[in-house]
Amino acid sequence: MFPTAHCQVRAAKIDSNSGRNLLARVREHNYVNKVDLLAPKTSQGAVQSLPLSKMVCYKVRTKLQTFISRKFLDGLCQEDLLDGLTVVSLSSIQYEDSFSVHSGTLYVTLCSESYYKLGLNGEQSKAFSDKKRAKMFRLQFKLSEFLKKDKEVPHDHLKFLWFAEKIYDRDIELVVSLRSQSEILTKTFEKVIPATLTEAHTDLVNLCHPDLLSPLQDESWAEETLEWITYASIHGKQLYHPEDPYLSSYRLSGNFVEDSTVDVSITSWSGALFPKGLVSDNVVRQVVEGSYPWAALVIYGVKDANTAYKSVEHVYYENGENVFVLLKSGEWIVVWEIFGGGDSV
């Protein structure tokens, strides 16, 4: 039996220290690939478009040796892009070697075969301790250390460079994202496919809704409001009429405002990997500073990535839950952080 997903709920006033700490946690949510913004259609606090024209995102097929080469990393440093580099490998974190990068650190999860060839001491993945399944191992490396003079490079980084050059000869597939336009990806890697971040708008009319202006009344309010936000973000039919109970148990409750409906405007950004900080520095900031009576953000992270929040291991059991939901309600914010069952956040 796989462990079930879990959710942490927090609330605070926006201008308090607790509120600022909650907003800072958005930046700690890594590998975002989809964002939905919900707000009243009549609201005057519309978020301006994301700076899509400034970012670049490519699917890349290359050698590990090329990716951590001094030439590539030094080129990123010269354009001041290394710390903003965001990378996720296109692999199954359950069974295959996987790689990811954020905040200047490379996170590596290796299967037993690769790990023992590398010969370094790593941390065994907590998710794969079952004796019947292949064990996986986790390591991490600061990219800036690969750029030091040979005598100054830490031993573990030198050994990983040797491993990439002499042992690990297979191709790896990566999604690589940068916050600024640059030709370095196309100049470094032979096989690249551009990915385009797109923006879409939808309106839902006459929706019954929970009390969105009196946040975090009790546990049932937190649960049902999260459910309403997520169903609205996917245009769920349950919001208008009950579905077959075998398909959905969603029903309106006493937390919903009687005889009151709202027209909701939904803006979605998807189609590519967001560079680190793009969501927190743009969408979240505009929502918090805007004049919305209420607004909600559903921020999806990559399900099959080996980290989710900060440097904590992310586990894909059933659905790979990796979602951050934020509700702005007047001068308050409520945050739901939804993790996979094996994530120890």
GINOR-V598226 format. One record per run of one state. SS is the DSSP state (H for helix, E for strand, L for the rest). FROM is the first residue (numbers start at 1). TO is the last residue. If there is no record, write none. Layout:
# GINOR-V598226
ss->{SS SS}
from->{FROM FROM}
to->{TO TO}
This chain:
# GINOR-V598226
ss->{L E L H L E L E L H L E H L H L E L E L E H L E L H L E H L H L H L E L H L E L E L H L H L E L H L E L E L E L E L E L E L}
from->{1 6 14 17 28 29 30 32 41 52 55 56 64 68 70 79 86 90 98 103 105 112 119 123 125 126 129 136 143 148 150 153 155 168 171 179 184 189 191 195 198 211 219 234 237 240 256 271 278 290 294 302 307 308 309 310 313 314 322 330 332 340}
to->{5 13 16 27 28 29 31 40 51 54 55 63 67 69 78 85 89 97 102 104 111 118 122 124 125 128 135 142 147 149 152 154 167 170 178 183 188 190 194 197 210 218 233 236 239 255 270 277 289 293 301 306 307 308 309 312 313 321 329 331 339 345}
